[in-house]
Amino acid sequence: MKKSFRDFLRELEAAGEIARAKKPVDLRDVSALLAQSSQAVIFENLKEYPKWQLAGALVSTRKRLALAMGCAENDVAVRFEQGLARLIEPVMVEDAPCQEVVLRGKDVDLTAIPYPLMHVLDGGPYLSGTLVVSKDREFGRNVGSYRLMYRTPTETGIDLVSPSDMRFYYQRQLDRGKPLEIAVAMGVHPFEMLAASYKAPMDMDEYAVAGGLHGAPLPLVKCKTVDLEVPADAELVLEESFYRSAGRRMKGRSASSVRSRATSNGTPSFASNASRIAAIRFSTCCRCHGRTTGSQRL
């Protein structure tokens, strides 16, 4: 059976590989505390964010990665190759925890989401560990991983500078004068993250890679406002579309679904064909009230 993010957290706890920090923690201290810890950490008491918990350093050691993959530390690469050899196509579901609660318009406030500071020279706090989904009418679906940097209560940035399939899709839509729809999912099992990070051939569906790693189909749900699919048990989902406006500005619209989640309304801009930072403006936010797929709430 396909395992969830929360299943993985329980496996880490059973193995003694995760600690629960119950004392109040400032988001500015999270990165340093994770660096000092020999275990992964669930921060249960975030200052100014009483309804949130934050987990970090989940696969920062080979031991924890091996636990996620269900194999010995020396067999991580072999285990991944086994997953690639048995791709399993995802399945669609109608009802998903990630779409349990949806907030839109004026109810959306990205300052309600805990963004930790990660590195001293970063331009701002980031959301990381993301699955970013896009689609091209000729080449099909792509899933990659990109950080989202906080900008304003309704806007984040996403880096499109480095070559990637999503940047290629974005350029193709830009040339057509049409929007590129994307969806961002967070809080997924490491198998989904490995699949998103894998440099798969363009005709290989990363969701099928995740299914091969799980040994079971990955349940997907249709997004609320874009023609894309996201893992049904994700903790947070953002949706947006980017389209050409006057000059070099790009703007977009969106709404999304999540389980501790938010949706988006996009506004990318870029300096040249070789360097782009997209600005994503959010219009919808969704949160889960505790329903999960076979997992109890954190």
Backbone as a ProteinNet text record, in pm:
[ID]
protein_1_A
[PRIMARY]
MKKSFRDFLRELEAAGEIARAKKPVDLRDVSALLAQSSQAVIFENLKEYPKWQLAGALVSTRKRLALAMGCAENDVAVRFEQGLARLIEPVMVEDAPCQEVVLRGKDVDLTAIPYPLMHVLDGGPYLSGTLVVSKDREFGRNVGSYRLMYRTPTETGIDLVSPSDMRFYYQRQLDRGKPLEIAVAMGVHPFEMLAASYKAPMDMDEYAVAGGLHGAPLPLVKCKTVDLEVPADAELVLEESFYRSAGRRMKGRSASSVRSRATSNGTPSFASNASRIAAIRFSTCCRCHGRTTGSQRL
[TERTIARY]
82.9	0	86.3	42.8	118	124.8	245.5	262.7	256.4	217.5	203.6	320.1	324.5	422.3	412.9	292.5	274	312.9	291.5	341	492.5	560.7	706.4	751.1	681.3	717	705.3	602.3	586.3	697.6	739.8	850	979.8	1004.7	1123.1	1115.6	997.2	981.6	1004	951.5	969.1	1115.7	1193.2	1334.9	1422.5	1360.8	1438.4	1512.8	1465.3	1535.1	1467.9	1369.4	1304.8	1276.1	1296.6	1269.6	1154.9	1082.6	973.5	1014.6	1023.4	1059.9	932.2	911.9	787.9	799.5	920.6	939.1	913.4	870.1	846.9	974.5	961.1	1075.5	1043.2	1137.7	1126.2	1166.7	1093.4	1125.9	1267.6	1319.3	1455.4	1560.4	1522.6	1616.5	1604.7	1503.9	1476.7	1595.8	1651.3	1760.7	1881.4	1917.7	2032.8	2007.1	1884.8	1851.5	1856.5	1810.3	1817.6	1962.5	2048.1	2189.4	2259.4	2213	2274.8	2222.3	2108.1	2043.4	2095.3	2111.8	2150.9	2028.6	1910.3	1786	1708	1611.6	1510.8	1428.6	1359.2	1287.2	1148.3	1049.3	917	904	889.4	870.4	721	681.2	539.7	487.6	577.6	536.1	609.7	557.4	619.6	564	652.3	607.7	528.6	412.9	323.9	251.3	272.1	202.9	143.9	45.2	-4.6	-74.2	-120	-193.1	-104.4	25.6	115.9	221.1	267.8	387.9	480.9	609.9	708.2	806.1	831	924.8	1042.8	1163.2	1281.7	1389.5	1486.9	1600.8	1554.3	1446.4	1383.9	1467.6	1538	1623.6	1764.4	1810.2	1941.9	2056.1	2024.6	2128.3	2092.7	2193.4	2169.7	2082	2095.5	2014.7	1866.6	1832.4	1691.4	1638.9	1724.5	1683.7	1655.8	1741.5	1721.4	1592.6	1562	1435.4	1316.7	1325.9	1218	1200.2	1312	1308.4	1289.3	1292.7	1271.7	1382.6	1507.2	1621.1	1741.3	1847.3	1972.2	2039.2	2124.2	2190.2	2271.6	2333.4	2416.2	2334	2203.5	2118.6	2030.5	2057.3	1971.8	1966.6	2081.7	2085.2	2016.6	2041.7	1979.4	1828.5	1783.6	1639.2	1574.3	1642.2	1587.6	1579.3	1682.7	1682.6	1570.4	1540.2	1428.3	1296.4	1280.8	1160.3	1149.4	1261	1261.5	1227.2	1258	1235.6	1090.5	1009.3	868.8	776.2	779.7	696.1	548.9	480.4	338.6	261.5	170	94.6	6.6	-11.1	-95	-243.1	-323.9	-468.9	-534.8	-648	-721.1	-825.1	-839.8	-943.4	-1028.5	-1151.8	-1243.5	-1236.5	-1206.7	-1209.6	-1071.2	-1016.5	-878.9	-865.9	-784.5	-759.6	-702.8	-624.4	-560.2	-658.8	-782.9	-882.8	-995.7	-963.2	-1065.1	-1116.2	-1026.8	-1064	-1000.7	-1078.4	-1027.6	-1060.8	-959.7	-976.8	-939	-1013.3	-987	-988.9	-935.8	-945.5	-884.1	-962.7	-911.9	-877.1	-923.4	-890.8	-750.2	-685.5	-551.2	-446.8	-357.8	-249.8	-129.2	-27.6	89.5	170.6	148.1	217.9	162.3	49.9	-5.8	67.9	152	229.1	370.5	421.2	555.5	666.2	733.8	847.9	976.1	1056.9	1182.2	1291.1	1378.6	1500.1	1598.8	1661.2	1746.3	1895	1935.6	2077.1	2098.2	2215.8	2244.6	2227.2	2270.3	2268.9	2145.6	2047.3	1923.6	1853	1776.9	1702.9	1580.9	1543	1426.5	1400.3	1295.4	1260.2	1198.6	1212.4	1168.1	1075.9	986.7	920.2	1000.4	1034.4	1115.3	1048.9	1115.5	1058.6	932.1	936.3	815.5	812.9	691.8	666.6	601.8	660.7	601.9	562.2	433.6	377.6	342	378.8	341.2	308.6	255.6	213.9	230.9	272.8	285.4	198.5	129.5	34.8	103.8	232.8	306.9	386.7	452.4	545.4	484.8	366.5	299	333.9	313.1	328.1	472.7	511.4	644	629.8	712.2	715.5	860.1	885.7	1019.3	1013.1	1126	1131.6	1199.3	1130.4	1179.7	1143.4	1230.2	1197.5	1110.2	1027.6	945	989.2	1033.9	1078.6	966.6	944	841.1	875.8	775.5	793.5	696.9	569	465.9	356.5	258.3	149.6	72.6	91.7	21.3	115.3	246.1	337.5	463.3	507.6	637.6	715.3	842.4	923.7	960.2	979	1026	1134	1242.2	1359.6	1344.2	1344.2	1342.4	1470.8	1578.9	1705.3	1771.3	1779.6	1848.3	1767.1	1835	1763.4	1681.9	1560	1472.1	1357.7	1286.5	1170.3	1064.5	1046.8	944.1	979.4	1107.6	1147.3	1121.5	1149.4	1124.1	974.9	890.9	746.2	702.5	759.3	727.6	762.6	881	923.7	830.2	789.1	698.2	564.3	512.3	387.2	406.2	521.4	552.5	556.4	617.6	626.3	488.1	395.9	259.7	171.8	223.3	142.8	33.2	57.8	-42.3	13.3	-75.8	-28.9	31	121.7	168.2	107	26.9	-33	64.8	76.8	158.1	83.4	118.1	67	185.6	182.8	291.7	235.4	293.5	251	365.1	334.6	433.1	381.4	473.9	434.3	394.4	485	460.4	567	543.5	640.1	771.3	885.1	1013.4	1018.8	941.5	940.2	895.3	796.3	752.8	862.6	933.3	1041.8	1157	1190.5	1296	1257.4	1131.4	1085.1	1091.8	1054.4	1056.7	1198.7	1292.8	1432.7	1509.8	1456	1522.3	1515.7	1627.9	1632.7	1577.2	1448.3	1383.6	1377.2	1378.1	1353	1218.2	1204.4	1084.1	957.5	970.3	851.7	823	893.9	870.7	795.3	684.8	603.9	664.1	702.4	761	664.3	535.5	438.3	444.3	473.9	490.1	617.9	720.7	843.6	812.3	736.9	698.1	617.6	527	450.2	538.4	641	734.2	809.3	846.6	917.1	826	699.8	603.3	563.1	567.1	512	361.1	303.8	158.6	130.8	13.9	-17.7	-26.2	18	9.8	-128.1	-208.8	-340.2	-325.2	-387.1	-383.9	-524.6	-532.7	-660.5	-645.9	-752.3	-752	-747.7	-667.9	-662.4	-794.4	-814.5	-939	-947.3	-833.7	-840.1	-747.9	-664.8	-575.8	-588.5	-554.3	-567.9	-445.6	-427.3	-313	-357.4	-268.7	-299.4	-190.6	-230.7	-137.3	-163	-62.7	-84.5	-200.2	-290.9	-412.9	-385	-271.6	-242.5	-136.8	-112.5	-16.1	-64.1	30.6	-4.3	-36.4	18.1	-1.8	1.4	-92	-95.9	-120.6	-46.3	-64.5	-90.3	-180.6	-210.1	-196.6	-141.6	-128.5	-114.8	-139.6	-111.1	-45.6	53.6	128.5	94	70.9	44.3	106.3	129.6	198	110	173.1	106.2	187.3	166.1	240.7	388.9	474.2	618.4	671	754.9	817.4	748.8	638.2	566.8	481.8	469.2	381.5	284.7	160.1	72.1	-13.1	-73.5	-149.1	-260.8	-339.9	-450.1	-451	-509.3	-517.2	-599.2	-617.3	-683.5	-636.6	-633.2	-575.2	-629	-568.8	-619.3	-507.4	-534	-429.7	-480	-384.1	-414.8	-355.2	-272.3	-216.3	-175.5	-262.4	-228.9	-273.2	-226.1	-260.9	-265.3	-340.1	-341.5	-292.9	-281.7	-215	-268.6	-220	-255	-121.1	-75.1	64.4	99.8	217.5	269.2	417.6	467.1	609.2	665.7	788.2	857.2	995.1	1062.7	1195.4	1280.6	1410.7	1503.7	1542.6	1549.9	1587.9	1548.6	1570.1	1537.2	1623.5	1737.1	1829.9	1813.3	1737.2	1729.1	1589.7	1522.3	1386.1	1361.8	1298.4	1245.6	1096.5	1015.5	871.2	817	727.2	661	520.2	487.6	359.4	268.5	154.5	59	-55.7	-83.8	-179.9	-319.6	-419.9	-558.5	-639.8	-584.4	-659.3	-568.7	-621.7	-546.6	-638.2	-589.8	-669.4	-593.5	-667.2	-604.8	-684.8	-615.2	-681	-722.6	-840.3	-885.7	-857.9	-775.8	-733.7	-759.3	-843.4	-868.1	-743.9	-707.1	-590	-620.7	-527.9	-542.9	-465	-529.7	-466.7	-363.7	-362.4	-264.6	-336	-289.3	-348	-281.5	-351.7	-299.7	-176	-85.8	36	-0.2
-119.5	0	124.3	226.5	350.7	419.4	457.8	523.1	675.2	741.2	886.7	952.2	1082.6	1162.1	1131.9	1122.9	1100.3	958.2	864	728	729.2	805.3	813.3	875.5	977.7	1038.5	936.9	854.7	753.3	647.7	614.3	519.3	576.3	703.2	766.7	765.4	793.2	795.4	656.3	554.3	417.4	375.6	431.7	398	487.2	578.9	670.7	775.6	803.6	896.6	1033.7	1057.1	1188.1	1232.6	1360.2	1418.7	1517.2	1535.1	1632.4	1748.5	1867.3	1986.4	2052.7	2049.6	2100.1	2243.2	2292.2	2429.3	2527.6	2650	2750.7	2776.7	2778.3	2798.9	2910	3002.8	3108	3051.1	3086.2	3035.1	3069.1	3179.7	3219.5	3124.5	3043.4	2951.6	2807.9	2780.1	2642.5	2580.2	2651.5	2595.7	2561.3	2651.3	2626.6	2507.9	2497	2386.1	2252.6	2252	2130.1	2090.2	2189.8	2161.9	2102.7	2139.5	2091.3	1954.6	1913.9	1790.7	1668.7	1558.2	1432.8	1359.3	1409.7	1349.1	1447	1394.3	1480.3	1540.3	1649.7	1718.3	1759.2	1738.8	1797.8	1909.3	2031.9	2146.4	2160	2130.5	2128.3	2261.7	2353.3	2479.5	2595	2639	2748.4	2881.8	2970.5	3102.1	3172.7	3224.3	3300.4	3211.7	3079	2987.2	2870.3	2896.4	2793.9	2676	2692.2	2584.3	2502.3	2529.5	2462.1	2380.5	2274	2202.7	2196.9	2189	2190.5	2075.5	2000.7	1888.6	1915.8	1882.6	1909.1	1803.8	1805.6	1712.9	1567.6	1544.9	1412.3	1308.3	1349.2	1254.9	1313	1380.2	1444.3	1348.3	1225.3	1122.9	1002.4	923.7	804.1	704.1	700.5	609	641.8	771.3	809.4	791.8	814.6	789.8	640.9	556.9	412.4	369.4	430	400.5	436.1	549.8	590.9	492	436	346.4	200.8	172.8	36.1	-58.4	-12.2	-96.2	-66.1	-143.7	-116.8	5.9	70.7	193.5	170.9	54.2	26.1	-4	-20	-60.8	51.5	174.6	286.7	299.4	297.9	314.7	197.7	76.2	-42.5	-36.4	8	18.6	119.3	228.8	327.9	270	198.3	137.1	34.7	-35.9	-131	-59.1	57.2	135	180.9	222.2	266.2	151.7	29.4	-86.2	-133.2	-77.9	-121.5	-0.6	88.5	208.4	169.6	237.1	211.3	341.6	342.1	463.4	504	634.3	682.1	655.5	670	656.4	785.9	819.9	939.5	906.1	996.9	984	1110.5	1098.3	1212.5	1293.8	1225.7	1289.5	1280.3	1393.6	1393.1	1479.6	1435.7	1517.6	1654.9	1661.9	1788.7	1896.3	1859.3	1956.9	1968.7	1938.5	1937.9	2077.6	2175	2313.3	2404	2496.4	2588.8	2731.2	2817	2960	3036.9	3140.1	3215.6	3364.9	3436.8	3582.1	3646.1	3728.1	3804.7	3716	3591.8	3500.7	3442.6	3463.1	3408.6	3504.8	3452.5	3532.4	3441.7	3459.5	3371.5	3388.7	3498.5	3512.3	3413.7	3349.5	3247.5	3115.3	3101.2	2979.3	2999.2	2907.8	2924.8	2898.5	3004.3	2994.5	3005.3	2900.3	2912.7	2981.6	3051.4	3102.6	2987.7	2969.7	2852.1	2884	2989.3	3020.7	3170.4	3204.3	3342.2	3438.3	3398.7	3490.6	3474.6	3397.7	3387.4	3522.8	3542.7	3668.2	3676.8	3566.6	3564	3422.2	3401.6	3266	3187.2	3055.3	2970	2858	2817.5	2688	2593.1	2477	2382.2	2245.4	2147.6	2014.2	2011.6	2077.2	2092.4	1998.1	1963.4	1903.4	2011.9	2046.3	2147	2078.1	2081.7	2009	2106.3	2071.1	2149.8	2052.3	2104.6	2016.3	2089	2014.9	2065.9	1980.1	2042.3	1968	1864.3	1883.7	1787.9	1689.2	1739.2	1655.8	1597.3	1641.3	1581.8	1645.1	1568.3	1618.1	1612.6	1709.5	1710.9	1743.5	1679.7	1708.6	1735.4	1850.7	1887.1	1939.3	1987.6	2040.4	2176.4	2277.3	2415.4	2477.4	2564.6	2637.7	2759.2	2798.6	2917.9	3018.8	3135.8	3238.6	3336.8	3361	3455.3	3596.9	3668.4	3808	3900.6	3872.5	3954.1	3860.1	3910.3	3823.8	3753.7	3795.7	3729.5	3685.1	3686.3	3659.4	3586.2	3490	3425	3431.6	3396.4	3385.9	3240.6	3205.8	3072.2	3088.8	3015.3	3031.9	2951.6	3021.1	2954.6	2980.8	3012.1	3042.9	2916.5	2813.2	2690.7	2615.6	2550.9	2471.2	2360.6	2343.7	2239.7	2219.4	2108.4	2084.5	2191	2235.5	2335.8	2468.8	2503.8	2626.6	2613.4	2495.9	2470.9	2484.4	2426	2438.7	2585	2655.4	2797.2	2878.9	2851.7	2924.3	2894.8	2771	2733.7	2805.9	2813.2	2884.5	3034.9	3084.6	3226.9	3262.5	3178.6	3202.7	3201.9	3124.1	3118.9	3231	3303.2	3405.6	3347.1	3227	3159.3	3128.7	3103.3	3077.5	2939.1	2926.7	2796.3	2771.8	2669.7	2635.1	2548.5	2575.7	2491.6	2468.2	2359.2	2330.5	2290.6	2332.8	2305.8	2225	2108.4	2023.2	2007.8	2014.7	1997.7	1900.1	1841.4	1742.9	1612.7	1554.2	1427.3	1326.6	1200.4	1095.9	1116.4	1077.9	1092	1026.4	921.7	861.7	963.3	1044.1	1147.5	1252.2	1285.3	1383.1	1328.3	1201.1	1139.3	1138.8	1106.8	1104.6	1243.9	1346.1	1483.3	1532	1484.4	1527.8	1449.8	1336.5	1252.1	1318.1	1319.5	1378.6	1277.4	1261.1	1161.7	1209.7	1118.1	1157.9	1228.6	1316.4	1397.5	1315	1196	1113.4	1018.4	1033.5	950.2	1030.6	978	1045.7	1021.7	1129.8	1116.8	1053.6	1072.4	1006.6	854.2	807.5	663.4	613.1	697.3	662.8	647.1	743.2	733.9	607.6	573.4	450.2	326.9	326.1	213.8	200.1	313.9	310.5	260.7	304.1	258.3	112.7	69.1	-61.2	-58.3	60.2	78.1	209.9	223.8	348.2	466.7	581.5	705.3	767.4	785.3	848.4	998.2	1044	1184.3	1241.6	1372.6	1442.1	1559.9	1589.5	1703.2	1832.9	1926.1	2056.3	2130.5	2229.4	2305.5	2405	2463.8	2574.7	2560.9	2458.5	2436.8	2291.7	2264.8	2130.9	2046.2	2020.4	1944.6	1852.9	1760	1662.7	1667	1651.9	1653.4	1533.2	1489.8	1379.1	1408.8	1313.7	1335.6	1354.4	1300.8	1310.3	1415.3	1508.6	1616	1702.2	1763.5	1850.3	1992.6	2035.4	2173.1	2175.2	2244.5	2254.9	2399.2	2445.7	2578.1	2562.7	2642.2	2637.9	2778.3	2784.8	2914.8	2897.8	3006	3006.5	3138.3	3133.8	3252.3	3287	3413.2	3451.1	3586.5	3611.6	3733.3	3855.3	3959.9	4088.5	4188.4	4316.8	4418.5	4412.3	4435.5	4440.2	4308.3	4315	4195.4	4144.5	4201	4152.2	4032.1	3940.1	3825.9	3825.8	3796.2	3778.6	3656.3	3614.1	3491.7	3488	3384.4	3371.1	3229.5	3209.8	3073.3	3054.9	2930.9	2891.5	2753.1	2710.1	2579.3	2501.7	2387.2	2296.2	2242.9	2212.3	2166.3	2097.2	2052.9	1990.2	2070.3	2148	2251.5	2346.9	2388.2	2428.2	2564.2	2602.2	2731.4	2723.7	2809.6	2812.1	2943.5	2954.2	3072.5	3140.9	3259.8	3347.7	3403.6	3373.2	3393.1	3523.2	3573.9	3692.2	3682	3614.6	3606.1	3722.8	3755.8	3854.8	3799.9	3855.2	3803.4	3913.5	3895.8	3996.8	3974.3	3849.7	3819.4	3675.9	3630	3491.6	3393.1	3439.8	3348.9	3348.2	3440.8	3449.9	3491.2	3405.4	3435.6	3400.5	3490.8	3461.4	3489.3	3389	3406	3446.3	3542.9	3585.2	3528.4	3452.6	3384.1	3457.5	3502.8	3571	3477	3461.9	3362.2	3419.8	3340.2	3381.2	3282.9	3165.4	3063.3	2986.8	2952.6	2873.3	2769.4	2644.9	2536.4	2471.2	2428.2	2358.9	2237.6	2137.1	2013.9	2024.8	1971.7	1969.8	1836.7	1752.6	1631.5	1502.9	1502.9	1379	1342.4	1215	1171.1	1038.5	994	862.3	761.5	705.9	600.8	651.9	780.9	834.9	924.1	922.8	1013.7	1149.2	1251	1385.6	1404.5	1488.8	1515.2	1588.4
0	0	0	-70.5	-78.5	57.7	101.4	230.3	215.7	324.1	324.2	397.8	390.9	464.4	613.9	665.4	808.1	848.3	758	782.5	799.6	715.3	722.3	854.7	901.4	1029.2	1142.7	1138.6	1242.5	1233.7	1111.7	1096.6	1154.7	1131.6	1190.6	1342.3	1395.3	1541.1	1599.8	1533.6	1582.1	1581.1	1488.3	1477	1564.3	1639.2	1722.5	1643.1	1521.3	1432.6	1423.6	1509.8	1506.9	1650.1	1675.4	1806.8	1794.5	1904.7	1907.7	1997.8	1938.9	2014.6	2064.5	2195.2	2253.4	2304.5	2325	2371.9	2257.7	2288.4	2183.7	2104	1971.5	1882.1	1784	1767.1	1667.2	1531.1	1426.2	1292.7	1250	1300.8	1264.3	1321.6	1419.6	1483.1	1432.1	1350	1308	1235.7	1137.6	1058.2	1144.7	1236.5	1324.3	1416.8	1467.5	1556.5	1481.7	1356.9	1276.5	1250.5	1225.5	1198.4	1320.9	1440.2	1563.6	1606.1	1550	1595	1518.9	1589.6	1525.1	1470.9	1501.8	1457	1369.6	1297.3	1237.6	1352	1325.3	1432.8	1385.8	1474.5	1456.9	1558.9	1512.2	1600.7	1626.7	1749.7	1784.1	1835.6	1866.5	1928	1860.1	1745.9	1672.4	1720.7	1760	1805.6	1695.1	1730.4	1641.3	1540.2	1546.8	1455.5	1535.9	1621.5	1713.3	1646.1	1522.6	1455.4	1361.7	1364.3	1271.8	1345.6	1279.9	1320.1	1199.6	1225.8	1118.4	1137.8	1031.3	1036.9	945	990.1	908.4	926.1	834.3	833	823.4	749.3	745.8	671.8	568.7	495.1	479.4	583.8	577	606.5	643.8	660.3	574.4	541.4	460.2	535.4	667.4	746.8	733.8	744	734.5	592.3	493.5	355.6	335.1	392.2	380.5	449.8	564.2	632.4	543.5	477.4	387.1	273.5	226.4	111.3	149.7	281	326.7	287.6	297.3	256.8	344.2	326.4	396.9	337.5	418.2	372.8	245.3	233.3	115.7	-9.6	7.5	-104.8	-157.7	-115.8	-157.1	-309.1	-373.8	-519.9	-590.4	-541.3	-600	-584.4	-465.8	-439.4	-534.1	-562.5	-655.1	-796.5	-836.4	-969.5	-983.6	-874.5	-878	-902.8	-841.8	-864.8	-1008.6	-1067.5	-1207.3	-1302.4	-1260.7	-1347.7	-1346.9	-1256.2	-1248.2	-1232.9	-1326.8	-1321	-1305.8	-1214.4	-1189.7	-1207.9	-1300.6	-1330.6	-1212.3	-1190.6	-1080.4	-1107.6	-1002.9	-1015.5	-967.6	-1027	-988.7	-882.2	-785.4	-683.6	-685.3	-639.3	-640.4	-511.6	-401.5	-269.9	-208.2	-164	-113.8	11	108.3	227.3	192.9	86.6	53.4	10.3	-15.3	-56.2	46	169.5	272.9	305.5	308.2	338.5	234.1	180.6	78.9	120.3	126	152.5	27.6	-3.9	-126	-100.2	-198.8	-198	-75.7	-6	107.7	227.1	225.1	334.8	323.1	208.6	187	242.7	325.4	384.2	403.1	321.5	328.1	455.6	528.5	656.3	759.1	727.7	817	803.8	701.3	679.1	734.6	815.9	872.6	770.6	729.2	638.2	720.8	733.2	808.7	726.6	796.3	733.8	724.3	607.8	588	587	516.1	502.6	522.9	573.2	610.3	493.3	373.2	259.9	170.4	213	135.7	130.5	22.7	8.9	97.3	159.9	247.2	292.9	370.3	412.3	297	302.8	192.7	240.2	150.7	158.8	72	124.8	48.3	50.8	-7.7	-14.3	-98	-213.2	-294.7	-414.8	-456.1	-586.2	-671	-782.9	-871.2	-1001.3	-1030.2	-1143.4	-1255.1	-1377.2	-1495.1	-1608.1	-1717.1	-1825.9	-1958.8	-2060.1	-2196	-2287.1	-2381.5	-2464.8	-2553	-2581.5	-2663.7	-2580.1	-2476.1	-2399.4	-2272.2	-2233.8	-2119.6	-1986.3	-1880.3	-1743.7	-1697.9	-1617.6	-1555.7	-1408.7	-1325.3	-1182.5	-1143.2	-1084.3	-1038.3	-896.3	-846.8	-709.7	-710.8	-656.1	-653.4	-519.3	-468.5	-346	-378.2	-281.8	-295.1	-189.4	-232.4	-138.4	-107.8	19.5	61.4	14.6	-36.7	-76.9	-4.5	-15	49.5	100	172.1	219.3	108	-16.5	-127.4	-238.6	-215.4	-325.7	-279.8	-361.6	-342.2	-472.8	-467.5	-587.5	-613.5	-739.9	-777.9	-884.2	-871.5	-957.8	-1086	-1199.4	-1329.5	-1407.4	-1336.7	-1402.9	-1457.8	-1376	-1418.2	-1523.9	-1617.8	-1719.3	-1653.5	-1697.7	-1644.6	-1742.2	-1726.3	-1811.1	-1789.4	-1662.9	-1637.8	-1704.3	-1701.1	-1769.9	-1920.3	-1975.2	-2117.1	-2147.7	-2061.3	-2079.5	-2070.5	-1974.5	-1954.3	-2079.1	-2136.2	-2255.8	-2373.2	-2388.3	-2497	-2484.1	-2362.8	-2342.9	-2360.7	-2316.6	-2333.9	-2481.5	-2562	-2705.7	-2772	-2712.8	-2766.9	-2712.5	-2612.5	-2548	-2461.5	-2409.3	-2328.2	-2188.8	-2092.4	-1956	-1939.3	-1843.7	-1798.5	-1661.7	-1652.4	-1524.1	-1444.7	-1315.1	-1228.1	-1097.2	-1030.5	-897.1	-810.1	-685.2	-591.2	-475.2	-449.7	-338.6	-239.2	-111.3	-4.7	99.3	175.3	273.9	208.2	129.3	61.7	104.6	77	113.4	37.2	97.2	28.1	-109.7	-134.1	-267.4	-373.1	-339.5	-432.6	-453.2	-345	-356.5	-440.2	-422.5	-503	-650	-677.2	-816	-877.9	-801.4	-852.1	-876.5	-796	-807.7	-913.2	-954.1	-1053.4	-1191.4	-1260.7	-1395.3	-1496.2	-1492	-1577.4	-1721.8	-1818.2	-1957.5	-1967.1	-2064.5	-2072.8	-2091	-2148.9	-2171.5	-2055	-1944.3	-1826.6	-1721.5	-1673.2	-1572.2	-1433.6	-1367.6	-1233.9	-1134.7	-1153.9	-1066.4	-1082.4	-1203.3	-1224.9	-1158.1	-1154.4	-1082	-933.3	-877.5	-736.4	-711.7	-803.5	-789.7	-788.9	-876.4	-878.3	-748.2	-687.9	-560	-448.1	-451.1	-350.6	-372.4	-498.2	-531.1	-537.2	-552.8	-558.3	-629.1	-692.7	-763.3	-667.9	-714.9	-638.1	-659.1	-553.7	-570.2	-598.6	-705.2	-744.1	-743.4	-722.4	-730.4	-825.4	-896.8	-989.1	-909.5	-953.3	-887.8	-904.3	-820.9	-822.2	-936.7	-975	-1070.6	-1190.8	-1192.1	-1306	-1351.5	-1476.3	-1534	-1500	-1371.4	-1322.2	-1209.7	-1172.7	-1069.6	-961.5	-837.2	-724.5	-634.9	-554.7	-462.4	-367.3	-356.4	-278	-129.9	-80.3	62.8	95	2.5	29.2	145.8	215.3	327.5	282.9	172.9	126.4	-25.2	-87.4	-232.9	-274.1	-372.4	-429.7	-578.5	-632.3	-775.4	-834.1	-955.2	-1020.6	-1170.6	-1243.9	-1387.7	-1421.8	-1512.6	-1552.9	-1697.2	-1725.4	-1863.9	-1893.3	-2023.5	-2063.9	-2044.6	-1991.1	-1979.1	-2058.6	-2035.8	-2110	-2074.5	-2172.6	-2149.6	-2098.2	-1993.9	-1940.9	-1816.2	-1781	-1664.2	-1700.5	-1606.5	-1625.2	-1509.4	-1535.2	-1422.4	-1438.1	-1328.1	-1333.8	-1234.3	-1243.1	-1150.4	-1099.7	-983.9	-938.9	-814.7	-782.4	-659.8	-631.4	-505.2	-488.8	-374.5	-352.4	-254.7	-171.1	-45.3	41.1	163	239	361.9	473.7	454.2	538.7	431	347.2	213.2	168	50.3	-4.1	-154.2	-219.8	-366.4	-417.3	-548.6	-591.5	-712.4	-726.6	-836.5	-884.1	-1002.1	-1034.8	-1102.2	-1073.9	-1139.7	-1160.3	-1266.4	-1285.6	-1364.3	-1337.6	-1419.5	-1450.8	-1553.1	-1585	-1645.9	-1633.6	-1681.6	-1826.3	-1867.7	-2005.2	-2034.4	-2158.1	-2190.6	-2113.6	-2061.9	-1995.2	-1843.7	-1788.8	-1643.2	-1602.1	-1525.6	-1485.6	-1340	-1270	-1137.8	-1146.1	-1127.1	-1135	-998.8	-999.2	-876.6	-876.2	-774.5	-768.3	-670.8	-718	-631	-597.7	-470.5	-425	-407	-447.1	-429.7	-348.1	-319.3	-245.3	-149.6	-34.5	63.7	123.8	134.4	191.8	305.6	409.1	521.4	560.6	610.5	653.6	799.6	830.9	969.5	1036.7	975.7	1044.8	971.1	868	794.5	715.1	717.2	643.7	576.6	493	430.2	513	611.9	692	790	819.7	911.8	1013.1	1136.3	1232	1220.5	1269.3	1255.3	1341.2	1293.7	1372.7	1500.6
[MASK]
++++++++++++++++++++++++++++++++++++++++++++++++++++++++++++++++++++++++++++++++++++++++++++++++++++++++++++++++++++++++++++++++++++++++++++++++++++++++++++++++++++++++++++++++++++++++++++++++++++++++++++++++++++++++++++++++++++++++++++++++++++++++++++++++++++++++++++++++++++++++++++++++++++++++++

